[in-house]
Amino acid sequence: MNVDLSLSAARLYYENEDDQGLRDLVDAGAQVAMMAPEDFKYCWDNFVYHGGRPFKYWKNVHRNYYSLQQKLDEILWD
C-alpha cells in the first residue's frame, strides 16, 4: 500500500536530533514544507472557532516564512 504524506510546519525547533528525522521523512517520499502565510489563514478560516473575527496577518509574517523555509531547506539539503 502506498501513502502520500505532506507535512507543513508552523515553526521549527532548532534541535539537531530532529534534523535527521526530517531528512528521513523526505528520503521516504514525504513532502515537508513550512506553512505559508496563506496556510495560516486557511487554518483560521476552516478549523478555528473565531466567532466571525477575520484573520489578521502579523508583522513580518512573510519575512518569517521565508527565513524558516530557508532554514528547513538547509536542514533537508545540506
C-alpha positions in Angstrom: 0.0 0.0 0.0 1.4 3.4 -1.0 0.7 6.5 1.1 1.4 10.1 0.1 2.4 12.3 3.1 2.7 16.0 3.1 3.7 17.9 6.3 3.5 21.6 6.8 5.2 23.0 9.9 4.2 26.3 11.6 7.7 26.6 13.2 11.0 24.9 13.6 12.7 24.0 16.7 16.5 24.1 16.3 17.4 20.7 17.7 19.9 18.7 15.7 18.4 15.4 16.7 15.2 16.3 14.8 17.1 17.2 11.6 17.8 13.6 10.7 14.2 12.6 11.2 13.1 15.3 8.8 15.6 14.1 6.3 14.4 10.5 6.8 10.8 11.6 6.0 11.9 13.3 2.8 14.0 10.3 1.8 11.0 8.1 2.3 9.0 10.3 -0.1 7.2 12.7 2.3 6.8 16.3 1.3 7.9 18.7 4.1 7.5 22.4 4.0 6.8 25.4 6.2 3.3 26.8 6.4 3.0 29.8 4.2 1.0 32.8 5.4 -1.9 31.7 3.3 -1.9 28.3 5.1 -2.4 30.1 8.5 -5.4 31.9 7.0 -6.8 28.7 5.7 -6.5 27.0 9.1 -8.1 30.1 10.8 -11.0 30.1 8.3 -11.6 26.3 8.4 -10.5 24.9 11.8 -10.6 27.8 14.4 -13.8 28.9 16.1 -13.1 32.6 15.7 -16.6 34.0 16.2 -16.6 35.8 12.9 -13.4 37.7 13.5 -11.2 38.0 10.4 -7.7 36.5 10.2 -5.0 39.1 10.7 -1.5 38.5 9.4 1.1 39.5 11.9 4.0 41.9 11.4 6.8 40.4 9.3 4.9 37.2 8.6 6.3 36.9 5.0 9.9 37.5 6.1 9.5 35.0 8.9 8.1 32.4 6.5 11.0 32.8 4.0 13.5 32.7 6.8 12.0 29.4 8.2 11.7 27.9 4.7 15.4 28.7 4.1 16.3 27.1 7.4 14.3 24.0 6.5 15.9 23.8 3.1 19.3 23.9 4.9 18.3 21.0 7.2 16.9 18.9 4.3 19.5 19.5 1.6 22.8 20.4 3.3 
